[in-house]
Structures are given as structure tokens and as C-alpha cells.
Amino acid sequence: MMDFEPPRMIDLNADLGEGFPDDEALLDRISSACISCGGHAGGRSVCLETIEIATRKRVVIGAHPGYPDREGFGRRERIVSAREVTQMIEDQLSQFDAWAAEIGAITRFVKPHGALYNQAQRSWEIAEGVVMAVLNRRLPVLGLPGSVLEREVLRAGLMFVPEGFADRRYRPDGTLVPRSESGALIDDPTEAERQALLLIDRGLRTLCLHGDDPSALAKADRLRAAFVRDRIEVRSFVGESRA
């Protein structure tokens, strides 16, 4: 009798709704969509269209709030209090919920964007602001494993989803190489595949591709082929599945 090894599972997410051309194609390849709330990029029409397409393709949607800094694409760090972070995210989540409700969709998770994401991984004050913004909604929060954000999310009794990046390089301590440093981005889909499989082996629950990356589609195709080969099922961490 042959041994049967059940398939492993991974969620594949992408940061979308930011006005880049591959969103719809990426939605054919992912299981969860982190959609801009209109702060750092996008806006009502772009975000509504992305939510509608994601819902039609049975991709789980989550809110992707960030610093309202369009010139810097939300990737410039700020000195802010926990209260300011909470208010900023609450405002963006309320707007996002309203857009989603227009087409009968529901916000299923939250993932901070850019500098807000990076600061929340190491700063108690920023992490606390994120947690307080989502506490009443009881939504899962995405972040780096072993981070301050993980500790604060779990302490609040919320679901934390450990995330990895197929298109970013890491420092030895598990943090991301800042975009300001040479070599921070992975351009080669083959290297992205190797890193994705390594991160899955380390137990991460979701992998991210950035929708503003011109090679995101090629990376997504490379990952999907590798997942089929290695019998890794693509399934959202909130239960929706993509064959």
C-alpha cells in the first residue's frame, strides 16, 4: 500500500488596489487580496473595482491601511502616537468597510502597509495603535513572526497570521532589508520561488507579492507552478480555497 502524504497549504496574498496594471491578473492567482484603503494609494473607484473583481473571483479581501502619504507611497516612516495610529486606521477601515458593503463584500483581515507595517513590527506604540484599531472588529492581523506586533495581537486575543515575502530579502534577524538598501528586492522569479518554499517550510501561513512590482505576475506564475509540483494547496487562512 502506498503512503499518502496530505498536501501542505499556504495562503498567497498580494497588495492591490493601488493603481497598478496587473491587479486583475494577480487575482486569478492568489487566495487573499490586501486592498488599499485609499490612504497611501488608490481611491474609491480603484478600490471598489478591485473589491468587486476579488469578490467575483472568490478571493478573500482584507484592508491594507497605510500612512496617508501618496508622494512617498506610504513608505516613509513617521513619528506618531498609538492614539494617532488607531484613529488613522479606524478612519481608513470605516471607509473600506463602506466601499465593500456597496457590493456586499466583507472585510476579512487587516494588514498594515509600508512604513506603518515595518514600524509596527518593532515599535510597541505603533503595534498598540494597530491592535486598538482592529480590536472591536476582531479581525486577523498579518505581520512578521516573532515581532512586537505578533505579541500585541496575541495578547489582545486576536488572530495573528505570520507572513513571509517572496519578493523581499531578509536580514539574519528575520526582519526585512529596508528598501533604501541595495538588494532589498528580489527580481528573479526563480529566487522568489526558492525563498517562498523555504518560508513555507518554516511554517509561515501566508506569502506576499507586491502588486507594484513589474515582475509580480511572473513570480505568481512561478510560485503556482512550484506549489502544484510540490503538492502545496493555495488556500486563504480564513477558509476560502483556490484550486
Salt bridges, closest charged atoms under 4 A:
ASP15 OD2 - HIS64 NE2 3.46
ASP15 OD1 - LYS111 NZ 2.96
ASP15 OD2 - HIS210 NE2 3.67
GLU18 OE2 - HIS40 NE2 2.75
GLU18 OE2 - HIS113 ND1 3.80
ASP28 OD1 - LYS57 NZ 2.64
GLU52 OE2 - ARG56 NE 3.18
ASP69 OD1 - ARG76 NH2 2.63
GLU77 OE1 - ARG122 NH2 2.62
ASP97 OD2 - ARG137 NE 3.13
GLU102 OE1 - ARG44 NH2 2.60
GLU152 OE2 - ARG151 NE 3.59
GLU152 OE1 - ARG155 NH2 2.67
GLU163 OE2 - LYS111 NZ 2.76
ASP167 OD2 - HIS210 ND1 3.02
GLU181 OE2 - ARG171 NH2 2.84
GLU191 OE1 - ARG169 NH2 2.83
GLU193 OE1 - ARG222 NE 2.67
GLU193 OE2 - ARG229 NH2 3.10
ASP201 OD1 - ARG8 NH1 2.65
ASP212 OD2 - ARG75 NH1 3.08
ASP213 OD2 - LYS219 NZ 2.59
ASP221 OD1 - ARG29 NE 2.47
ASP230 OD1 - ARG229 NE 2.92
GLU233 OE2 - ARG235 NH2 2.84
GLU240 OE1 - ARG58 NH2 3.37
